[in-house]
Amino acid sequence: TMTDGEWELAQPAEFAEGIQFDAAGFSSVSCASPGNCTAVGSFERFIDDSYTSDAFTMTSTKPPSNEPGVARPAEFNEGVQSNNAEFSSVSCASPGNCTAVGWFEYQIDGQEDPAREAFTMTSIDGEWDTARPAQFGEGIQSDQPNARFRSVSCASPGNCTAVGSFKNSAGRTEAFTMTSNDGEWERAQPAQFDEGVQHENPSARLHSVSCASPGNCTAVGNFKNNADHYEAFTMTSNDGQWEQARPAQFGEGIQSDQPDAWFGSVSCASPGNCTAVGNFKNNADHYEAFTMTSNDGQWEQARPAEFAAGIQHESRGDYFTSVSCPTPRNCTAVGWFGNSYGHTEAFTMTSNDGQWEQARPAEFAAGIQHQLRLGAFYSVSCASAGNCTAVGHFMNSYGYYEAFTMTSITGEWETAKPQVFPDGIQYKSEPAASLSSVSCVLPGNCTAVGTFRNRSTNDAAFTMTSVDSRYSSQSSSGSSSTTTAPSPTTTTPTPTN
């Protein structure tokens, strides 16, 4: 039987000499092969009596030791950036060929508040280009565009799709996509809905995208319907042509008559074979996690997550944050739920050949968790069916949050493992660590990234890698899924722009 890869000690991110910062954290990681990973995030500096954030990347290129490179701030052309920038997502199609996306701020003459714009940044053979603002057609955006990318997926080098939201010329929020073909970015395209589906004052966002091959992608998010309530929706491109956005379909009587649903993550194993996850308000006005799957391009009805009796709180409150499908109809989704104590607890749920098992709370060895079992998963990545790693944070027996991983081997979940730092790195009194993203390219070969409190009581970015030497020299077509970690809550997270 296959054994789990061994996790190395957690390693704080190292920045180039001369860069001083007060706090840093990773939001996303993508590995193209074992030891060849890129992580992105942001760090804060105190400049001119105020805090400013800078987007940064960090790449490891030395398998099998997986020694990370130096963290580097994103570079913008002169006069473009103002004082804040953040990366939200990264996707690497092959070693050294990655695209990262996020947002930055810039100042407009005569306006007090800075404007926010979405941007991409691409590395080619390990060399990063300068950051590039998203390009819209004339008259589409507002003078204060408030645009941001939330997710990117690259099916091959130079063939990527990024998604997010922006303010249109009427000041309303719309979802949009932007695609590169052979390294050339097309103009951004607002999501298209059938007439009468959206509210007259639209509000829509795309949160996640997955591309199984160039031009064949599915994006998911939420929008305000014509009755002024939020619904989850999907949008799919076939050979580069985007179809109309489609609201998620539930069986009769499942949703509230005032729905409040959204998709947070999607994973496509092949064109037309995708699973999206999120949460919705049920007919008792409680929030439930749900999945929705397409087979050969046809979407099934949405399915609420199922838990064993007595595990959940009577008012529920469960949410999926991430999903990974290495092959069609074989997926693992993770998130958190309201347990019988009324607190958030991490859980997993897996489908085998299209059949979803019951949701399972994360299991820890005796004495490690707090008695209230607080925790959440933020990201999952499956290198092959049944071989997955999920990451997040939990409250330890002393009442402090620690980062942790949990791995399934041929479908069997092991007990959760808290992260381990070298001595003297963490702030002993209150470690406050969390893992936000994980990428596994082969079973037992994963890299996870997140944030911890260091000995100086500052938040710092860190990486953690597991290595299984038997697989380190192989190639892989494994699937990875990343998500920007929201704060755990027992009510629905409200998307903000």
Backbone torsions as a table, in degrees:
resi	resn	phi	psi	omega
1	THR	NA	153.4	-179.5
2	MET	-76.5	143.3	176.7
3	THR	-106.7	158.0	179.2
4	ASP	-66.9	146.2	170.3
5	GLY	-65.9	151.0	-179.4
6	GLU	-87.2	129.0	178.8
7	TRP	-79.2	129.3	174.0
8	GLU	-79.5	170.4	176.9
9	LEU	-63.3	145.8	175.7
10	ALA	-63.8	143.0	-176.2
11	GLN	-126.2	122.0	175.3
12	PRO	-63.1	147.0	176.5
13	ALA	-66.3	139.2	177.6
14	GLU	-106.2	128.3	179.6
15	PHE	-101.1	157.2	178.2
16	ALA	-58.8	151.3	-177.8
17	GLU	-58.6	137.0	177.4
18	GLY	95.6	-10.8	179.0
19	ILE	-89.2	117.8	178.8
20	GLN	-108.2	136.3	-179.8
21	PHE	-148.3	161.2	-177.8
22	ASP	-102.5	-27.1	179.7
23	ALA	-156.7	148.6	179.3
24	ALA	-151.8	151.5	177.5
25	GLY	-157.5	147.9	174.1
26	PHE	-91.0	144.0	177.0
27	SER	-110.7	-24.9	-172.5
28	SER	-158.4	149.3	175.8
29	VAL	-141.0	147.1	176.0
30	SER	-141.9	130.2	-179.9
31	CYS	-114.3	126.6	179.0
32	ALA	-86.6	-28.0	176.0
33	SER	-159.1	165.7	-178.5
34	PRO	-54.5	125.7	178.9
35	GLY	84.9	-8.5	178.8
36	ASN	-113.0	90.8	-173.3
37	CYS	-131.3	152.4	171.7
38	THR	-128.7	130.4	177.0
39	ALA	-116.0	148.2	180.0
40	VAL	-133.4	157.6	178.6
41	GLY	-176.5	-148.2	178.9
42	SER	-149.4	155.6	174.8
43	PHE	-133.5	152.8	-176.8
44	GLU	-108.4	141.6	174.3
45	ARG	-130.1	148.7	177.4
46	PHE	-97.6	108.4	-176.3
47	ILE	-131.5	131.6	176.3
48	ASP	52.6	50.0	174.1
49	ASP	67.4	18.9	176.8
50	SER	-152.4	159.6	178.1
51	TYR	-86.6	140.0	174.4
52	THR	-129.7	146.6	-179.6
53	SER	-110.7	143.1	177.8
54	ASP	-122.7	136.2	173.2
55	ALA	-75.9	146.7	178.0
56	PHE	-148.7	158.0	177.1
57	THR	-121.4	157.3	173.2
58	MET	-148.3	132.3	-173.1
59	THR	-127.7	137.1	172.2
60	SER	-106.5	137.3	-174.0
61	THR	-139.8	22.7	-173.6
62	LYS	-128.0	69.7	175.4
63	PRO	-70.3	153.1	0.5
64	PRO	-90.7	2.7	-174.9
65	SER	-73.4	-21.8	177.2
66	ASN	58.8	37.5	175.8
67	GLU	-72.5	124.2	-178.3
68	PRO	-72.5	153.1	174.6
69	GLY	-80.7	-166.1	-179.3
70	VAL	-90.1	137.8	176.7
71	ALA	-69.3	136.9	-175.9
72	ARG	-131.1	129.9	176.1
73	PRO	-64.5	147.6	174.6
74	ALA	-64.7	144.9	179.7
75	GLU	-109.5	131.4	178.5
76	PHE	-113.4	152.5	174.0
77	ASN	-63.8	150.8	-176.6
78	GLU	-58.0	133.5	177.7
79	GLY	86.3	-2.4	-177.7
80	VAL	-87.5	-51.8	-171.3
81	GLN	-88.8	148.6	174.9
82	SER	-99.3	-97.0	-172.6
83	ASN	-136.5	7.5	179.4
84	ASN	-146.9	139.8	174.4
85	ALA	-156.0	145.3	178.4
86	GLU	-144.0	141.8	168.6
87	PHE	-92.6	139.2	177.8
88	SER	-110.8	-24.5	-172.1
89	SER	-159.0	152.0	176.1
90	VAL	-143.2	148.0	176.8
91	SER	-141.4	128.8	-179.4
92	CYS	-115.3	117.2	-179.0
93	ALA	-82.1	-28.0	176.3
94	SER	-157.5	163.9	-177.9
95	PRO	-54.9	127.4	178.5
96	GLY	81.7	-2.1	-179.8
97	ASN	-121.4	94.8	-172.6
98	CYS	-133.6	156.1	170.9
99	THR	-129.8	130.6	176.6
100	ALA	-115.3	146.8	-178.4
101	VAL	-134.9	158.0	178.5
102	GLY	-179.0	-139.8	-179.9
103	TRP	-149.0	157.9	175.0
104	PHE	-142.4	164.6	178.6
105	GLU	-112.6	149.8	175.5
106	TYR	-146.8	157.5	-175.5
107	GLN	-93.9	136.5	175.4
108	ILE	-106.4	130.1	-179.3
109	ASP	-54.2	131.6	176.7
110	GLY	85.5	-3.1	179.1
111	GLN	-117.0	135.2	-176.4
112	GLU	-71.1	-45.3	-176.7
113	ASP	-87.3	140.8	177.6
114	PRO	-71.0	155.6	174.4
115	ALA	-91.5	154.6	179.7
116	ARG	-114.1	134.6	-178.2
117	GLU	-133.5	146.0	175.5
118	ALA	-78.4	151.6	177.9
119	PHE	-150.2	159.1	174.8
120	THR	-120.7	156.8	173.1
121	MET	-147.2	132.8	-170.8
122	THR	-126.0	138.9	171.7
123	SER	-105.6	137.1	178.0
124	ILE	-122.2	117.4	-176.9
125	ASP	52.2	39.1	175.0
126	GLY	88.3	-4.9	-179.6
127	GLU	-104.6	123.1	-178.8
128	TRP	-83.1	130.7	169.3
129	ASP	-74.3	171.5	171.3
130	THR	-72.6	155.9	179.8
131	ALA	-65.1	146.0	-178.1
132	ARG	-127.2	122.6	176.5
133	PRO	-63.4	147.5	174.8
134	ALA	-63.5	142.0	-178.2
135	GLN	-110.0	125.1	176.9
136	PHE	-111.4	158.4	173.2
137	GLY	-66.2	157.7	-177.6
138	GLU	-60.6	134.5	174.7
139	GLY	81.8	1.8	-178.6
140	ILE	-84.1	-43.9	-176.7
141	GLN	-86.5	158.4	170.5
142	SER	-73.8	161.9	172.5
143	ASP	-63.8	-24.5	172.4
144	GLN	-114.1	79.6	-165.8
145	PRO	-64.9	-26.0	178.7
146	ASN	44.3	48.7	-175.8
147	ALA	-98.2	145.0	174.4
148	ARG	-151.4	143.7	169.0
149	PHE	-89.5	138.3	177.8
150	ARG	-110.3	-21.0	-173.9
151	SER	-156.8	151.0	176.0
152	VAL	-143.4	147.5	176.3
153	SER	-140.7	128.2	179.9
154	CYS	-114.1	117.7	-179.8
155	ALA	-79.9	-28.1	176.1
156	SER	-158.6	164.0	-178.3
157	PRO	-54.9	127.6	178.8
158	GLY	82.3	-2.2	179.2
159	ASN	-120.9	93.4	-171.6
160	CYS	-133.7	155.6	171.3
161	THR	-131.3	131.6	177.2
162	ALA	-116.4	147.4	-178.0
163	VAL	-135.7	156.7	178.4
164	GLY	-179.7	-139.7	-178.7
165	SER	-150.0	160.1	179.1
166	PHE	-154.8	165.9	174.3
167	LYS	-95.3	128.6	-178.9
168	ASN	-81.7	-177.3	-174.9
169	SER	-63.8	-18.2	176.6
170	ALA	-94.5	3.9	178.7
171	GLY	81.7	14.7	179.6
172	ARG	-101.5	151.6	-177.2
173	THR	-85.7	127.3	177.5
174	GLU	-124.8	151.3	172.0
175	ALA	-80.3	151.9	177.6
176	PHE	-152.4	159.3	175.6
177	THR	-123.1	157.2	173.2
178	MET	-148.1	133.3	-170.9
179	THR	-126.7	140.4	172.4
180	SER	-108.1	138.2	176.6
181	ASN	-121.6	119.1	-177.4
182	ASP	52.1	38.3	175.3
183	GLY	87.8	-4.2	179.7
184	GLU	-103.5	121.7	-179.3
185	TRP	-81.1	129.4	171.9
186	GLU	-78.7	174.1	175.8
187	ARG	-73.8	152.6	178.7
188	ALA	-64.9	144.0	-178.8
189	GLN	-124.0	120.4	174.6
190	PRO	-63.3	145.5	176.6
191	ALA	-64.7	142.1	-178.6
192	GLN	-110.3	128.4	176.8
193	PHE	-112.6	154.6	172.2
194	ASP	-61.8	151.1	-178.9
195	GLU	-59.5	133.5	176.2
196	GLY	87.7	-4.9	-179.6
197	VAL	-80.4	-44.9	-179.3
198	GLN	-81.8	162.0	171.4
199	HIS	-67.5	153.7	-179.6
200	GLU	-62.8	-26.1	171.4
201	ASN	-109.0	87.4	-168.3
202	PRO	-63.0	150.7	173.4
203	SER	-148.2	105.3	-175.7
204	ALA	-143.6	147.2	-179.9
205	ARG	-144.0	143.8	169.7
206	LEU	-104.6	129.6	-174.4
207	HIS	-106.4	-22.2	-173.5
208	SER	-154.6	150.1	177.9
209	VAL	-143.9	146.5	176.4
210	SER	-139.7	128.1	-179.4
211	CYS	-114.8	116.0	-179.6
212	ALA	-79.2	-28.1	176.1
213	SER	-157.6	163.5	-178.1
214	PRO	-55.2	127.3	178.4
215	GLY	82.2	-2.2	179.8
216	ASN	-121.5	93.7	-171.4
217	CYS	-133.1	155.3	170.3
218	THR	-129.1	131.4	178.1
219	ALA	-117.8	148.7	-177.6
220	VAL	-136.8	155.3	178.3
221	GLY	-175.4	-143.0	176.5
222	ASN	-147.8	160.7	-178.6
223	PHE	-149.0	161.2	176.8
224	LYS	-90.8	121.9	-177.4
225	ASN	-81.3	179.8	-174.8
226	ASN	-70.8	-8.3	175.4
227	ALA	-100.1	10.0	175.6
228	ASP	73.6	30.7	176.1
229	HIS	-125.9	154.7	-177.0
230	TYR	-88.3	137.1	175.6
231	GLU	-127.6	151.8	173.2
232	ALA	-78.5	150.0	178.0
233	PHE	-148.6	158.4	175.7
234	THR	-120.0	158.3	176.7
235	MET	-149.7	131.4	-172.1
236	THR	-127.3	139.1	172.4
237	SER	-107.4	137.1	175.8
238	ASN	-120.7	118.1	-177.0
239	ASP	52.7	38.3	175.4
240	GLY	87.7	-3.4	180.0
241	GLN	-103.4	120.7	-179.4
242	TRP	-80.7	131.6	173.2
243	GLU	-80.5	172.6	174.4
244	GLN	-65.6	148.5	175.3
245	ALA	-65.5	144.4	-176.3
246	ARG	-127.4	122.3	175.7
247	PRO	-62.7	147.0	175.2
248	ALA	-64.1	141.8	-177.7
249	GLN	-108.3	125.3	177.6
250	PHE	-110.9	155.5	173.2
251	GLY	-66.1	158.6	-177.0
252	GLU	-60.5	132.0	175.1
253	GLY	83.3	1.1	-178.3
254	ILE	-83.6	-46.8	-179.4
255	GLN	-81.7	160.1	169.2
256	SER	-65.5	153.6	175.3
257	ASP	-73.9	-5.8	170.5
258	GLN	-122.3	73.9	-169.7
259	PRO	-62.2	150.7	175.2
260	ASP	-145.3	87.7	-172.7
261	ALA	-129.5	152.2	172.2
262	TRP	-158.0	151.5	172.2
263	PHE	-94.8	136.7	177.9
264	GLY	-110.9	-16.6	-175.0
265	SER	-157.2	149.6	177.5
266	VAL	-144.5	147.5	176.4
267	SER	-140.9	129.1	-179.3
268	CYS	-115.2	118.9	179.3
269	ALA	-79.1	-29.8	176.9
270	SER	-158.0	164.7	-178.7
271	PRO	-55.1	126.8	178.2
272	GLY	83.4	-1.9	180.0
273	ASN	-121.6	91.7	-171.1
274	CYS	-133.5	155.8	170.2
275	THR	-130.6	131.3	176.9
276	ALA	-114.4	146.8	-178.7
277	VAL	-135.0	154.9	178.0
278	GLY	-177.6	-143.6	174.5
279	ASN	-148.0	163.8	-176.1
280	PHE	-149.6	163.1	176.1
281	LYS	-92.7	122.3	-177.3
282	ASN	-83.3	-176.5	-174.9
283	ASN	-71.3	-6.6	173.0
284	ALA	-102.3	10.8	-179.2
285	ASP	62.3	31.8	171.4
286	HIS	-110.2	156.5	-176.0
287	TYR	-95.0	132.5	-179.8
288	GLU	-126.9	147.9	171.1
289	ALA	-76.9	150.2	178.0
290	PHE	-151.0	158.8	176.6
291	THR	-120.8	157.6	172.5
292	MET	-148.2	132.5	-170.8
293	THR	-125.9	139.1	173.1
294	SER	-106.8	137.6	176.0
295	ASN	-121.4	118.0	-177.5
296	ASP	52.2	38.8	175.1
297	GLY	88.3	-4.6	-179.8
298	GLN	-103.5	121.2	-179.5
299	TRP	-81.1	130.9	171.7
300	GLU	-79.5	174.2	175.0
301	GLN	-72.2	153.0	177.2
302	ALA	-64.3	146.0	-178.2
303	ARG	-127.1	120.4	174.9
304	PRO	-64.3	146.4	174.9
305	ALA	-65.9	143.8	-179.6
306	GLU	-113.3	131.1	178.7
307	PHE	-115.1	154.7	173.5
308	ALA	-67.2	153.7	-178.3
309	ALA	-59.9	139.2	173.7
310	GLY	86.1	-5.0	-178.6
311	ILE	-82.8	-42.0	-175.2
312	GLN	-86.8	160.1	170.2
313	HIS	-72.1	153.4	-177.5
314	GLU	-61.3	-26.1	178.1
315	SER	-95.5	9.2	175.5
316	ARG	58.0	-121.2	-175.7
317	GLY	89.5	61.6	178.3
318	ASP	-120.0	152.2	-171.8
319	TYR	-150.8	132.9	171.3
320	PHE	-89.8	133.2	178.0
321	THR	-103.5	-26.4	-170.1
322	SER	-157.6	149.7	176.7
323	VAL	-142.2	147.3	177.4
324	SER	-140.3	127.1	-178.1
325	CYS	-122.3	101.7	179.5
326	PRO	-74.3	-27.9	176.0
327	THR	-139.7	158.1	-179.8
328	PRO	-55.5	132.6	175.0
329	ARG	70.3	10.2	174.1
330	ASN	-123.8	97.7	-170.2
331	CYS	-134.2	155.6	169.3
332	THR	-129.2	131.4	178.0
333	ALA	-118.3	147.8	-178.8
334	VAL	-136.5	162.1	177.3
335	GLY	176.3	-140.6	176.2
336	TRP	-142.1	161.6	178.3
337	PHE	-143.4	160.6	175.9
338	GLY	-82.0	110.9	-176.6
339	ASN	-82.2	-177.7	-174.0
340	SER	-64.6	-17.4	174.4
341	TYR	-82.8	-9.4	-176.4
342	GLY	85.2	18.5	179.7
343	HIS	-118.2	163.5	-178.8
344	THR	-77.8	138.8	179.5
345	GLU	-138.1	142.6	-178.3
346	ALA	-73.2	145.4	177.2
347	PHE	-150.9	160.9	176.4
348	THR	-124.6	158.4	173.6
349	MET	-150.5	134.2	-171.8
350	THR	-128.1	140.9	173.2
351	SER	-108.5	138.0	175.7
352	ASN	-121.6	116.5	-177.1
353	ASP	52.6	38.2	174.7
354	GLY	88.9	-5.4	179.9
355	GLN	-101.1	117.6	-179.5
356	TRP	-80.8	130.1	172.3
357	GLU	-78.4	173.0	174.2
358	GLN	-69.0	150.8	175.4
359	ALA	-64.6	144.5	-176.0
360	ARG	-129.1	123.0	174.3
361	PRO	-63.2	148.6	175.4
362	ALA	-62.5	140.3	-178.5
363	GLU	-111.2	132.2	178.0
364	PHE	-116.0	156.6	171.9
365	ALA	-65.7	155.2	-176.5
366	ALA	-57.5	137.3	173.6
367	GLY	86.1	-4.5	-178.0
368	ILE	-86.7	-45.9	-177.9
369	GLN	-81.1	156.4	167.6
370	HIS	-67.7	152.3	-177.4
371	GLN	-62.5	-21.0	178.3
372	LEU	-83.4	-8.3	174.6
373	ARG	58.3	41.4	179.3
374	LEU	-75.2	139.8	176.7
375	GLY	173.0	175.4	178.9
376	ALA	-161.1	144.3	167.4
377	PHE	-96.3	139.1	179.2
378	TYR	-112.6	-20.0	-174.4
379	SER	-156.1	149.1	175.0
380	VAL	-141.0	147.7	176.0
381	SER	-142.4	130.7	-179.7
382	CYS	-114.5	119.8	177.8
383	ALA	-77.5	-29.5	175.7
384	SER	-157.4	168.0	-176.6
385	ALA	-57.7	125.0	178.4
386	GLY	84.5	-4.9	-179.9
387	ASN	-118.5	92.6	-169.5
388	CYS	-134.0	155.4	170.9
389	THR	-130.6	132.0	177.0
390	ALA	-115.2	146.5	-177.4
391	VAL	-134.8	155.7	177.9
392	GLY	178.8	-139.7	175.0
393	HIS	-145.7	162.4	179.1
394	PHE	-146.5	162.9	176.1
395	MET	-93.2	123.6	-178.5
396	ASN	-79.7	178.7	-174.3
397	SER	-65.2	-16.1	177.7
398	TYR	-92.3	-2.2	178.0
399	GLY	90.8	17.1	179.2
400	TYR	-116.4	152.0	-178.5
401	TYR	-83.9	135.9	175.1
402	GLU	-127.0	151.8	172.6
403	ALA	-77.0	151.5	177.9
404	PHE	-153.6	158.9	176.2
405	THR	-122.0	156.5	173.5
406	MET	-146.3	132.6	-171.1
407	THR	-125.2	138.7	172.3
408	SER	-104.6	138.6	179.5
409	ILE	-121.5	117.1	-174.8
410	THR	45.9	42.9	173.6
411	GLY	90.6	-6.7	-179.8
412	GLU	-104.8	122.8	-178.9
413	TRP	-80.6	130.8	171.7
414	GLU	-79.7	172.4	173.9
415	THR	-70.9	153.7	-178.7
416	ALA	-66.9	149.0	-178.3
417	LYS	-123.6	116.4	173.4
418	PRO	-63.3	150.1	176.7
419	GLN	-67.2	155.3	177.5
420	VAL	-126.7	124.5	177.5
421	PHE	-103.0	155.0	170.7
422	PRO	-59.6	153.8	179.8
423	ASP	-58.5	140.6	174.0
424	GLY	83.3	3.2	-178.0
425	ILE	-88.4	-48.0	-174.9
426	GLN	-82.4	159.9	169.6
427	TYR	-77.0	109.8	-169.7
428	LYS	-61.0	-39.8	-172.9
429	SER	-69.0	-30.5	-177.2
430	GLU	-153.3	88.1	-171.7
431	PRO	-63.9	-37.4	173.3
432	ALA	45.9	65.2	-178.6
433	ALA	-118.9	150.7	178.2
434	SER	-152.9	143.5	173.3
435	LEU	-102.1	130.0	-173.8
436	SER	-104.1	-21.2	-172.6
437	SER	-156.0	148.2	178.1
438	VAL	-143.0	148.0	177.0
439	SER	-139.2	124.7	-179.8
440	CYS	-121.4	119.7	-179.5
441	VAL	-98.2	-22.6	175.0
442	LEU	-141.8	154.3	177.0
443	PRO	-55.2	127.9	179.6
444	GLY	82.7	-1.1	179.5
445	ASN	-121.5	94.5	-173.8
446	CYS	-134.4	152.9	169.8
447	THR	-128.3	131.1	178.5
448	ALA	-120.7	150.0	-178.2
449	VAL	-134.9	156.6	179.7
450	GLY	-176.4	-148.6	-173.6
451	THR	-138.2	142.5	174.7
452	PHE	-142.0	165.1	176.7
453	ARG	-95.2	120.6	-175.9
454	ASN	-86.5	179.8	-174.0
455	ARG	-63.7	-18.7	176.7
456	SER	-90.0	8.2	-178.9
457	THR	66.7	20.6	174.5
458	ASN	-98.7	150.7	173.7
459	ASP	-76.7	131.1	-177.0
460	ALA	-133.3	150.1	178.7
461	ALA	-80.7	147.9	176.6
462	PHE	-149.6	159.0	177.3
463	THR	-121.2	158.7	178.0
464	MET	-148.5	132.3	-173.4
465	THR	-130.1	138.6	172.2
466	SER	-109.1	143.0	-176.1
467	VAL	-130.9	129.9	169.7
468	ASP	-121.3	104.1	-169.3
469	SER	-61.4	-22.9	-178.5
470	ARG	-67.5	-20.6	-177.4
471	TYR	-110.5	-5.1	-167.0
472	SER	-68.4	-19.4	-178.6
473	SER	-99.5	1.0	-178.2
474	GLN	-89.5	163.4	171.7
475	SER	-94.5	166.6	-176.2
476	SER	-149.6	150.7	170.5
477	SER	-115.0	27.4	-176.3
478	GLY	-64.2	159.2	-179.1
479	SER	-102.0	141.1	173.1
480	SER	-126.8	152.8	-179.2
481	SER	-139.0	130.0	178.1
482	THR	-126.9	156.4	179.1
483	THR	-150.0	146.4	173.7
484	THR	-74.2	126.6	-171.6
485	ALA	-75.4	118.9	170.1
486	PRO	-81.6	173.6	175.9
487	SER	-79.7	139.0	179.0
488	PRO	-65.3	140.7	-179.5
489	THR	-153.9	153.4	178.4
490	THR	-92.5	-1.8	171.5
491	THR	-112.9	173.0	-175.8
492	THR	-65.6	134.2	171.1
493	PRO	-67.8	129.8	-179.7
494	THR	-89.8	117.5	178.3
495	PRO	-62.4	133.3	177.4
496	THR	-121.5	156.0	-177.3
497	ASN	-107.1	NA	NA
